[in-house]
């Protein structure tokens, strides 16, 4: 059996992830998650406050700002978020590879 090159696998996996994030996320359930449901039942949902970092979120409420259509805004947020996390992962992998690529005590010419 022939192996798929790593770059092809990464490209296909990224395409699937971006496709799902963009096309499926607008159809996510609008119902509250379990934590919000229990907080509502126990009567302390309205007493919660946003953390300071949430006030300055680049994509607040899982919807890209400036887009009026809620489903499109959610799809764009999924697209941007997936690419952003992928870029962070590539950066971390590249950084680890650079630091571990050359054994200690040897110089690369």
N, C-alpha and C positions, 0 to 999 in steps of 0.2 A: 504494500500500500504506500502511495506517495504522500509525503508530508506537505502540509500547507506552510508556505513561508510565514514567519512571524508577522511581518508587516502586513500581509494580506489578512491574516487572522485579526489583527488589531483594527484594521480598516473596516472589516466586515462587522466586528463586534461594536465598534463605535457607530457605524451606520444603523445597526439594529437598536442600540441604546438611544440614539438621537431620534430615530423614527418613532420608537415607543414613547419617549418623553414628549415629543411634539404632537403626535397623533392621538395618544391614549389619555394623557393627563387632563385634557379638557373634559373628559367624561368621568372623572373621579367623583366619588360620592360627595354631595354637598352636606351630608349629615355630619354632625360632630363626631370626633373620635371618642374612644372609650373614656379618656381622662376628662374631656370636656363634658361628656354625658354625665359622668358621676359627679363632677363639680356642679353641674346644673341641678341634679337630683338632690345633692346635699346642701344647696343654697349658697355656695360661695363662688360661683362662676363670675358674677359681676364685680366681686371685690378684687379680682386679679388685675395686675398692672403689667404693662409691657416692660421688658428689660430695656435699658438704654440702648443696647446694640440693635434691638428690634426697631427702634425709632428711625435709625439711619440705614436700614436694610436696603440694598440696591434693588431687590425684587420683593416688596412687602406683600404679604398675603398670597404668595404663589401666583401673582399676576403681574406681568410686565407693565410698568407705569406708562401712561400716555396712550394706551390702546383702549378704545371704548368697548369693543366687543370682548366680553369676559372670557369666552372660550378661546379666542385668538390670543388674548393676553396671557392665559394660562399655558397655551401651547408654546408661545414664544419664551415664556419663563422656563419651561421644561427644556427647550432647545438650548437657551443660553446657559442654564444651570448645568446641563450635561456636558456641554463643551468646556465650561469653566472648570468643573471637577476633573475632567479628562486632562486639561492643561496642567492643573495642579499635580495630578498623578504623574504625568510625564516629567514635569520639573523635578519632583522628588526622586523618581527613578533615575533621571539623568544625573542629579546631584550625588546620589548614592553610588552610582556607577563610577563617577569621576573620583570620588574619595576612596573607593575600594579597588579601583582598576589598577593602580600602581602599588606594588608591595612597599611597605615601609623600608626606608634606607636605600631605595633605588631611585635614580633620577631618569626621567624620560628625556631623550635628546630631541 
